[in-house]
Amino acid sequence: MAVYQFYAIIQKVEEDDCYIVTFPDLDNCFTQGYTLVEAVEMAEDVLLTMLDYMEDVGEDIPAASSVEKLKDILPNGASLVNIEIDTDTLT
């Protein structure tokens, strides 16, 4: 159990009127929100759930990528948001 920080990519999807959130360092870790605030809250929740699960099953948690590396893959109009969670909050 530990404190983790990962960058989320948050991108507005105009045609769906929502914000899509992905974590490039974690496979199958994504969510969405209808406001930016909701998207960040959902990002915190999905990251906490994913990392708690990975800890429980003994799966290796990757190191977070640097901002410099992520800027190279950042889509136009998207933002990087640093999400910090503490998996000890679930115990």
Backbone as XML, in Angstrom:
<?xml version="1.0"?>
<chain id="A" units="angstrom">
  <residue number="1" name="MET">
    <atom name="N" x="0.837" y="-1.168" z="0.000"/>
    <atom name="CA" x="0.000" y="0.000" z="0.000"/>
    <atom name="C" x="0.892" y="1.245" z="0.000"/>
  </residue>
  <residue number="2" name="ALA">
    <atom name="N" x="0.503" y="2.237" z="-0.789"/>
    <atom name="CA" x="1.389" y="3.382" z="-0.960"/>
    <atom name="C" x="0.654" y="4.561" z="-1.583"/>
  </residue>
  <residue number="3" name="VAL">
    <atom name="N" x="1.404" y="5.641" z="-1.695"/>
    <atom name="CA" x="0.930" y="6.829" z="-2.405"/>
    <atom name="C" x="1.514" y="6.787" z="-3.811"/>
  </residue>
  <residue number="4" name="TYR">
    <atom name="N" x="0.667" y="7.014" z="-4.802"/>
    <atom name="CA" x="1.085" y="6.984" z="-6.200"/>
    <atom name="C" x="0.694" y="8.284" z="-6.888"/>
  </residue>
  <residue number="5" name="GLN">
    <atom name="N" x="1.478" y="8.642" z="-7.890"/>
    <atom name="CA" x="1.157" y="9.772" z="-8.755"/>
    <atom name="C" x="1.300" y="9.328" z="-10.204"/>
  </residue>
  <residue number="6" name="PHE">
    <atom name="N" x="0.259" y="9.535" z="-10.965"/>
    <atom name="CA" x="0.283" y="9.259" z="-12.393"/>
    <atom name="C" x="-0.351" y="10.428" z="-13.125"/>
  </residue>
  <residue number="7" name="TYR">
    <atom name="N" x="0.132" y="10.679" z="-14.329"/>
    <atom name="CA" x="-0.472" y="11.708" z="-15.157"/>
    <atom name="C" x="-1.637" y="11.131" z="-15.943"/>
  </residue>
  <residue number="8" name="ALA">
    <atom name="N" x="-2.711" y="11.874" z="-15.943"/>
    <atom name="CA" x="-3.874" y="11.545" z="-16.760"/>
    <atom name="C" x="-3.911" y="12.514" z="-17.934"/>
  </residue>
  <residue number="9" name="ILE">
    <atom name="N" x="-4.352" y="12.013" z="-19.063"/>
    <atom name="CA" x="-4.619" y="12.868" z="-20.210"/>
    <atom name="C" x="-6.124" y="13.107" z="-20.235"/>
  </residue>
  <residue number="10" name="ILE">
    <atom name="N" x="-6.504" y="14.372" z="-20.181"/>
    <atom name="CA" x="-7.919" y="14.731" z="-20.206"/>
    <atom name="C" x="-8.190" y="15.516" z="-21.482"/>
  </residue>
  <residue number="11" name="GLN">
    <atom name="N" x="-9.165" y="15.023" z="-22.229"/>
    <atom name="CA" x="-9.458" y="15.619" z="-23.533"/>
    <atom name="C" x="-10.961" y="15.826" z="-23.682"/>
  </residue>
  <residue number="12" name="LYS">
    <atom name="N" x="-11.349" y="17.011" z="-24.100"/>
    <atom name="CA" x="-12.756" y="17.343" z="-24.347"/>
    <atom name="C" x="-13.197" y="16.688" z="-25.653"/>
  </residue>
  <residue number="13" name="VAL">
    <atom name="N" x="-14.333" y="16.020" z="-25.604"/>
    <atom name="CA" x="-14.925" y="15.420" z="-26.801"/>
    <atom name="C" x="-16.212" y="16.188" z="-27.076"/>
  </residue>
  <residue number="14" name="GLU">
    <atom name="N" x="-16.128" y="17.111" z="-28.006"/>
    <atom name="CA" x="-17.248" y="18.016" z="-28.282"/>
    <atom name="C" x="-18.518" y="17.277" z="-28.695"/>
  </residue>
  <residue number="15" name="GLU">
    <atom name="N" x="-18.387" y="16.300" z="-29.592"/>
    <atom name="CA" x="-19.583" y="15.633" z="-30.099"/>
    <atom name="C" x="-20.325" y="14.830" z="-29.022"/>
  </residue>
  <residue number="16" name="ASP">
    <atom name="N" x="-19.623" y="14.408" z="-27.973"/>
    <atom name="CA" x="-20.260" y="13.687" z="-26.862"/>
    <atom name="C" x="-20.474" y="14.577" z="-25.648"/>
  </residue>
  <residue number="17" name="ASP">
    <atom name="N" x="-20.008" y="15.818" z="-25.727"/>
    <atom name="CA" x="-20.126" y="16.790" z="-24.643"/>
    <atom name="C" x="-19.627" y="16.218" z="-23.312"/>
  </residue>
  <residue number="18" name="CYS">
    <atom name="N" x="-18.409" y="15.646" z="-23.360"/>
    <atom name="CA" x="-17.816" y="15.094" z="-22.148"/>
    <atom name="C" x="-16.296" y="15.189" z="-22.236"/>
  </residue>
  <residue number="19" name="TYR">
    <atom name="N" x="-15.645" y="14.837" z="-21.142"/>
    <atom name="CA" x="-14.192" y="14.790" z="-21.067"/>
    <atom name="C" x="-13.771" y="13.338" z="-20.906"/>
  </residue>
  <residue number="20" name="ILE">
    <atom name="N" x="-12.868" y="12.887" z="-21.750"/>
    <atom name="CA" x="-12.331" y="11.539" z="-21.693"/>
    <atom name="C" x="-11.010" y="11.590" z="-20.928"/>
  </residue>
  <residue number="21" name="VAL">
    <atom name="N" x="-10.818" y="10.628" z="-20.030"/>
    <atom name="CA" x="-9.608" y="10.563" z="-19.217"/>
    <atom name="C" x="-8.920" y="9.230" z="-19.476"/>
  </residue>
  <residue number="22" name="THR">
    <atom name="N" x="-7.635" y="9.292" z="-19.802"/>
    <atom name="CA" x="-6.835" y="8.074" z="-19.973"/>
    <atom name="C" x="-5.559" y="8.194" z="-19.159"/>
  </residue>
  <residue number="23" name="PHE">
    <atom name="N" x="-5.027" y="7.047" z="-18.791"/>
    <atom name="CA" x="-3.739" y="6.975" z="-18.102"/>
    <atom name="C" x="-2.790" y="6.208" z="-19.010"/>
  </residue>
  <residue number="24" name="PRO">
    <atom name="N" x="-1.896" y="6.907" z="-19.709"/>
    <atom name="CA" x="-1.048" y="6.238" z="-20.694"/>
    <atom name="C" x="-0.113" y="5.178" z="-20.106"/>
  </residue>
  <residue number="25" name="ASP">
    <atom name="N" x="0.164" y="5.256" z="-18.812"/>
    <atom name="CA" x="1.067" y="4.277" z="-18.196"/>
    <atom name="C" x="0.355" y="3.019" z="-17.717"/>
  </residue>
  <residue number="26" name="LEU">
    <atom name="N" x="-0.969" y="3.019" z="-17.760"/>
    <atom name="CA" x="-1.747" y="1.894" z="-17.236"/>
    <atom name="C" x="-2.736" y="1.402" z="-18.284"/>
  </residue>
  <residue number="27" name="ASP">
    <atom name="N" x="-2.622" y="0.145" z="-18.661"/>
    <atom name="CA" x="-3.544" y="-0.436" z="-19.637"/>
    <atom name="C" x="-4.950" y="-0.502" z="-19.046"/>
  </residue>
  <residue number="28" name="ASN">
    <atom name="N" x="-5.921" y="-0.234" z="-19.855"/>
    <atom name="CA" x="-7.335" y="-0.365" z="-19.480"/>
    <atom name="C" x="-7.737" y="0.472" z="-18.271"/>
  </residue>
  <residue number="29" name="CYS">
    <atom name="N" x="-7.109" y="1.611" z="-18.104"/>
    <atom name="CA" x="-7.459" y="2.510" z="-17.012"/>
    <atom name="C" x="-7.928" y="3.825" z="-17.636"/>
  </residue>
  <residue number="30" name="PHE">
    <atom name="N" x="-9.240" y="3.998" z="-17.706"/>
    <atom name="CA" x="-9.820" y="5.176" z="-18.345"/>
    <atom name="C" x="-11.185" y="5.452" z="-17.748"/>
  </residue>
  <residue number="31" name="THR">
    <atom name="N" x="-11.672" y="6.653" z="-17.960"/>
    <atom name="CA" x="-12.982" y="7.048" z="-17.463"/>
    <atom name="C" x="-13.432" y="8.289" z="-18.223"/>
  </residue>
  <residue number="32" name="GLN">
    <atom name="N" x="-14.520" y="8.895" z="-17.768"/>
    <atom name="CA" x="-15.003" y="10.130" z="-18.383"/>
    <atom name="C" x="-15.811" y="10.914" z="-17.365"/>
  </residue>
  <residue number="33" name="GLY">
    <atom name="N" x="-16.054" y="12.168" z="-17.696"/>
    <atom name="CA" x="-16.914" y="13.019" z="-16.881"/>
    <atom name="C" x="-17.551" y="14.065" z="-17.768"/>
  </residue>
  <residue number="34" name="TYR">
    <atom name="N" x="-18.692" y="14.573" z="-17.324"/>
    <atom name="CA" x="-19.393" y="15.567" z="-18.135"/>
    <atom name="C" x="-18.928" y="16.995" z="-17.875"/>
  </residue>
  <residue number="35" name="THR">
    <atom name="N" x="-18.191" y="17.184" z="-16.768"/>
    <atom name="CA" x="-17.523" y="18.459" z="-16.508"/>
    <atom name="C" x="-16.064" y="18.151" z="-16.228"/>
  </residue>
  <residue number="36" name="LEU">
    <atom name="N" x="-15.234" y="19.160" z="-16.278"/>
    <atom name="CA" x="-13.823" y="18.952" z="-15.989"/>
    <atom name="C" x="-13.630" y="18.495" z="-14.541"/>
  </residue>
  <residue number="37" name="VAL">
    <atom name="N" x="-14.364" y="19.088" z="-13.631"/>
    <atom name="CA" x="-14.272" y="18.690" z="-12.221"/>
    <atom name="C" x="-14.680" y="17.225" z="-12.050"/>
  </residue>
  <residue number="38" name="GLU">
    <atom name="N" x="-15.779" y="16.845" z="-12.680"/>
    <atom name="CA" x="-16.229" y="15.456" z="-12.600"/>
    <atom name="C" x="-15.203" y="14.510" z="-13.223"/>
  </residue>
  <residue number="39" name="ALA">
    <atom name="N" x="-14.583" y="14.908" z="-14.316"/>
    <atom name="CA" x="-13.573" y="14.073" z="-14.969"/>
    <atom name="C" x="-12.382" y="13.828" z="-14.048"/>
  </residue>
  <residue number="40" name="VAL">
    <atom name="N" x="-11.938" y="14.851" z="-13.335"/>
    <atom name="CA" x="-10.818" y="14.685" z="-12.405"/>
    <atom name="C" x="-11.229" y="13.790" z="-11.242"/>
  </residue>
  <residue number="41" name="GLU">
    <atom name="N" x="-12.434" y="13.989" z="-10.710"/>
    <atom name="CA" x="-12.917" y="13.126" z="-9.621"/>
    <atom name="C" x="-13.003" y="11.665" z="-10.073"/>
  </residue>
  <residue number="42" name="MET">
    <atom name="N" x="-13.500" y="11.451" z="-11.270"/>
    <atom name="CA" x="-13.590" y="10.091" z="-11.805"/>
    <atom name="C" x="-12.205" y="9.503" z="-12.045"/>
  </residue>
  <residue number="43" name="ALA">
    <atom name="N" x="-11.250" y="10.355" z="-12.465"/>
    <atom name="CA" x="-9.878" y="9.907" z="-12.666"/>
    <atom name="C" x="-9.275" y="9.428" z="-11.347"/>
  </residue>
  <residue number="44" name="GLU">
    <atom name="N" x="-9.508" y="10.167" z="-10.280"/>
    <atom name="CA" x="-9.012" y="9.764" z="-8.961"/>
    <atom name="C" x="-9.609" y="8.421" z="-8.559"/>
  </residue>
  <residue number="45" name="ASP">
    <atom name="N" x="-10.893" y="8.266" z="-8.782"/>
    <atom name="CA" x="-11.583" y="7.037" z="-8.406"/>
    <atom name="C" x="-11.079" y="5.834" z="-9.200"/>
  </residue>
  <residue number="46" name="VAL">
    <atom name="N" x="-10.972" y="5.962" z="-10.506"/>
    <atom name="CA" x="-10.553" y="4.827" z="-11.324"/>
    <atom name="C" x="-9.084" y="4.483" z="-11.063"/>
  </residue>
  <residue number="47" name="LEU">
    <atom name="N" x="-8.255" y="5.494" z="-10.814"/>
    <atom name="CA" x="-6.846" y="5.217" z="-10.516"/>
    <atom name="C" x="-6.720" y="4.490" z="-9.178"/>
  </residue>
  <residue number="48" name="LEU">
    <atom name="N" x="-7.461" y="4.931" z="-8.185"/>
    <atom name="CA" x="-7.435" y="4.274" z="-6.882"/>
    <atom name="C" x="-7.901" y="2.825" z="-7.004"/>
  </residue>
  <residue number="49" name="THR">
    <atom name="N" x="-8.975" y="2.610" z="-7.712"/>
    <atom name="CA" x="-9.503" y="1.258" z="-7.892"/>
    <atom name="C" x="-8.509" y="0.361" z="-8.618"/>
  </residue>
  <residue number="50" name="MET">
    <atom name="N" x="-7.923" y="0.860" z="-9.693"/>
    <atom name="CA" x="-6.986" y="0.070" z="-10.491"/>
    <atom name="C" x="-5.732" y="-0.286" z="-9.689"/>
  </residue>
  <residue number="51" name="LEU">
    <atom name="N" x="-5.144" y="0.696" z="-9.026"/>
    <atom name="CA" x="-3.904" y="0.426" z="-8.304"/>
    <atom name="C" x="-4.138" y="-0.445" z="-7.070"/>
  </residue>
  <residue number="52" name="ASP">
    <atom name="N" x="-5.266" y="-0.283" z="-6.411"/>
    <atom name="CA" x="-5.597" y="-1.151" z="-5.288"/>
    <atom name="C" x="-5.745" y="-2.595" z="-5.763"/>
  </residue>
  <residue number="53" name="TYR">
    <atom name="N" x="-6.397" y="-2.790" z="-6.873"/>
    <atom name="CA" x="-6.533" y="-4.131" z="-7.448"/>
    <atom name="C" x="-5.162" y="-4.711" z="-7.794"/>
  </residue>
  <residue number="54" name="MET">
    <atom name="N" x="-4.326" y="-3.908" z="-8.450"/>
    <atom name="CA" x="-2.996" y="-4.389" z="-8.841"/>
    <atom name="C" x="-2.181" y="-4.798" z="-7.612"/>
  </residue>
  <residue number="55" name="GLU">
    <atom name="N" x="-2.266" y="-4.028" z="-6.550"/>
    <atom name="CA" x="-1.581" y="-4.389" z="-5.303"/>
    <atom name="C" x="-2.126" y="-5.700" z="-4.749"/>
  </residue>
  <residue number="56" name="ASP">
    <atom name="N" x="-3.444" y="-5.836" z="-4.732"/>
    <atom name="CA" x="-4.080" y="-7.024" z="-4.165"/>
    <atom name="C" x="-3.679" y="-8.311" z="-4.880"/>
  </residue>
  <residue number="57" name="VAL">
    <atom name="N" x="-3.550" y="-8.254" z="-6.193"/>
    <atom name="CA" x="-3.213" y="-9.468" z="-6.954"/>
    <atom name="C" x="-1.710" y="-9.623" z="-7.177"/>
  </residue>
  <residue number="58" name="GLY">
    <atom name="N" x="-0.930" y="-8.690" z="-6.655"/>
    <atom name="CA" x="0.525" y="-8.779" z="-6.773"/>
    <atom name="C" x="1.075" y="-8.396" z="-8.129"/>
  </residue>
  <residue number="59" name="GLU">
    <atom name="N" x="0.311" y="-7.657" z="-8.886"/>
    <atom name="CA" x="0.751" y="-7.214" z="-10.210"/>
    <atom name="C" x="1.731" y="-6.048" z="-10.066"/>
  </residue>
  <residue number="60" name="ASP">
    <atom name="N" x="2.751" y="-6.032" z="-10.908"/>
    <atom name="CA" x="3.718" y="-4.937" z="-10.874"/>
    <atom name="C" x="3.068" y="-3.635" z="-11.313"/>
  </residue>
  <residue number="61" name="ILE">
    <atom name="N" x="3.311" y="-2.594" z="-10.547"/>
    <atom name="CA" x="2.817" y="-1.265" z="-10.895"/>
    <atom name="C" x="3.952" y="-0.520" z="-11.580"/>
  </residue>
  <residue number="62" name="PRO">
    <atom name="N" x="3.725" y="-0.059" z="-12.800"/>
    <atom name="CA" x="4.808" y="0.588" z="-13.541"/>
    <atom name="C" x="5.168" y="1.953" z="-12.955"/>
  </residue>
  <residue number="63" name="ALA">
    <atom name="N" x="6.362" y="2.382" z="-13.262"/>
    <atom name="CA" x="6.772" y="3.741" z="-12.891"/>
    <atom name="C" x="6.020" y="4.728" z="-13.776"/>
  </residue>
  <residue number="64" name="ALA">
    <atom name="N" x="5.698" y="5.858" z="-13.213"/>
    <atom name="CA" x="5.005" y="6.890" z="-13.978"/>
    <atom name="C" x="5.949" y="7.540" z="-14.982"/>
  </residue>
  <residue number="65" name="SER">
    <atom name="N" x="5.434" y="7.830" z="-16.148"/>
    <atom name="CA" x="6.223" y="8.508" z="-17.182"/>
    <atom name="C" x="6.462" y="9.963" z="-16.805"/>
  </residue>
  <residue number="66" name="SER">
    <atom name="N" x="7.513" y="10.509" z="-17.356"/>
    <atom name="CA" x="7.823" y="11.919" z="-17.131"/>
    <atom name="C" x="6.913" y="12.796" z="-17.992"/>
  </residue>
  <residue number="67" name="VAL">
    <atom name="N" x="6.799" y="14.049" z="-17.588"/>
    <atom name="CA" x="6.010" y="15.011" z="-18.356"/>
    <atom name="C" x="6.577" y="15.139" z="-19.766"/>
  </residue>
  <residue number="68" name="GLU">
    <atom name="N" x="7.892" y="15.161" z="-19.877"/>
    <atom name="CA" x="8.530" y="15.325" z="-21.190"/>
    <atom name="C" x="8.119" y="14.215" z="-22.147"/>
  </residue>
  <residue number="69" name="LYS">
    <atom name="N" x="8.102" y="12.977" z="-21.649"/>
    <atom name="CA" x="7.715" y="11.851" z="-22.499"/>
    <atom name="C" x="6.241" y="11.955" z="-22.897"/>
  </residue>
  <residue number="70" name="LEU">
    <atom name="N" x="5.407" y="12.340" z="-21.960"/>
    <atom name="CA" x="3.974" y="12.396" z="-22.235"/>
    <atom name="C" x="3.602" y="13.554" z="-23.150"/>
  </residue>
  <residue number="71" name="LYS">
    <atom name="N" x="4.355" y="14.633" z="-23.112"/>
    <atom name="CA" x="4.072" y="15.764" z="-24.004"/>
    <atom name="C" x="4.170" y="15.344" z="-25.464"/>
  </residue>
  <residue number="72" name="ASP">
    <atom name="N" x="5.025" y="14.356" z="-25.742"/>
    <atom name="CA" x="5.203" y="13.883" z="-27.115"/>
    <atom name="C" x="3.973" y="13.146" z="-27.640"/>
  </residue>
  <residue number="73" name="ILE">
    <atom name="N" x="3.153" y="12.606" z="-26.745"/>
    <atom name="CA" x="1.976" y="11.848" z="-27.184"/>
    <atom name="C" x="0.663" y="12.581" z="-26.875"/>
  </residue>
  <residue number="74" name="LEU">
    <atom name="N" x="0.767" y="13.780" z="-26.334"/>
    <atom name="CA" x="-0.419" y="14.541" z="-25.934"/>
    <atom name="C" x="-1.176" y="15.033" z="-27.165"/>
  </residue>
  <residue number="75" name="PRO">
    <atom name="N" x="-2.447" y="14.637" z="-27.302"/>
    <atom name="CA" x="-3.233" y="15.108" z="-28.448"/>
    <atom name="C" x="-3.453" y="16.623" z="-28.370"/>
  </residue>
  <residue number="76" name="ASN">
    <atom name="N" x="-3.675" y="17.252" z="-29.510"/>
    <atom name="CA" x="-3.978" y="18.690" z="-29.548"/>
    <atom name="C" x="-5.205" y="18.978" z="-28.701"/>
  </residue>
  <residue number="77" name="GLY">
    <atom name="N" x="-5.109" y="20.000" z="-27.867"/>
    <atom name="CA" x="-6.227" y="20.410" z="-27.038"/>
    <atom name="C" x="-6.379" y="19.641" z="-25.746"/>
  </residue>
  <residue number="78" name="ALA">
    <atom name="N" x="-5.581" y="18.597" z="-25.543"/>
    <atom name="CA" x="-5.662" y="17.800" z="-24.322"/>
    <atom name="C" x="-4.745" y="18.382" z="-23.250"/>
  </residue>
  <residue number="79" name="SER">
    <atom name="N" x="-5.012" y="17.995" z="-22.016"/>
    <atom name="CA" x="-4.211" y="18.469" z="-20.882"/>
    <atom name="C" x="-3.682" y="17.294" z="-20.076"/>
  </residue>
  <residue number="80" name="LEU">
    <atom name="N" x="-2.529" y="17.509" z="-19.473"/>
    <atom name="CA" x="-1.982" y="16.543" z="-18.517"/>
    <atom name="C" x="-2.374" y="16.990" z="-17.117"/>
  </residue>
  <residue number="81" name="VAL">
    <atom name="N" x="-2.890" y="16.066" z="-16.330"/>
    <atom name="CA" x="-3.268" y="16.363" z="-14.952"/>
    <atom name="C" x="-2.612" y="15.318" z="-14.068"/>
  </residue>
  <residue number="82" name="ASN">
    <atom name="N" x="-1.873" y="15.785" z="-13.069"/>
    <atom name="CA" x="-1.219" y="14.880" z="-12.132"/>
    <atom name="C" x="-2.253" y="14.430" z="-11.099"/>
  </residue>
  <residue number="83" name="ILE">
    <atom name="N" x="-2.481" y="13.119" z="-11.043"/>
    <atom name="CA" x="-3.451" y="12.545" z="-10.115"/>
    <atom name="C" x="-2.661" y="11.787" z="-9.040"/>
  </residue>
  <residue number="84" name="GLU">
    <atom name="N" x="-2.906" y="12.136" z="-7.788"/>
    <atom name="CA" x="-2.236" y="11.469" z="-6.669"/>
    <atom name="C" x="-3.281" y="10.755" z="-5.829"/>
  </residue>
  <residue number="85" name="ILE">
    <atom name="N" x="-3.002" y="9.496" z="-5.519"/>
    <atom name="CA" x="-3.917" y="8.720" z="-4.679"/>
    <atom name="C" x="-3.113" y="7.950" z="-3.639"/>
  </residue>
  <residue number="86" name="ASP">
    <atom name="N" x="-3.784" y="7.580" z="-2.568"/>
    <atom name="CA" x="-3.191" y="6.796" z="-1.490"/>
    <atom name="C" x="-4.040" y="5.541" z="-1.340"/>
  </residue>
  <residue number="87" name="THR">
    <atom name="N" x="-3.479" y="4.384" z="-1.679"/>
    <atom name="CA" x="-4.254" y="3.155" z="-1.610"/>
    <atom name="C" x="-4.531" y="2.739" z="-0.172"/>
  </residue>
  <residue number="88" name="ASP">
    <atom name="N" x="-3.857" y="3.322" z="0.792"/>
    <atom name="CA" x="-4.144" y="3.018" z="2.194"/>
    <atom name="C" x="-5.503" y="3.562" z="2.623"/>
  </residue>
  <residue number="89" name="THR">
    <atom name="N" x="-6.093" y="4.445" z="1.869"/>
    <atom name="CA" x="-7.399" y="5.004" z="2.241"/>
    <atom name="C" x="-8.511" y="3.968" z="2.115"/>
  </residue>
  <residue number="90" name="LEU">
    <atom name="N" x="-8.238" y="2.871" z="1.431"/>
    <atom name="CA" x="-9.249" y="1.825" z="1.248"/>
    <atom name="C" x="-9.238" y="0.796" z="2.365"/>
  </residue>
  <residue number="91" name="THR">
    <atom name="N" x="-8.237" y="0.815" z="3.203"/>
    <atom name="CA" x="-8.166" y="-0.204" z="4.265"/>
    <atom name="C" x="-8.760" y="0.278" z="5.547"/>
  </residue>
</chain>
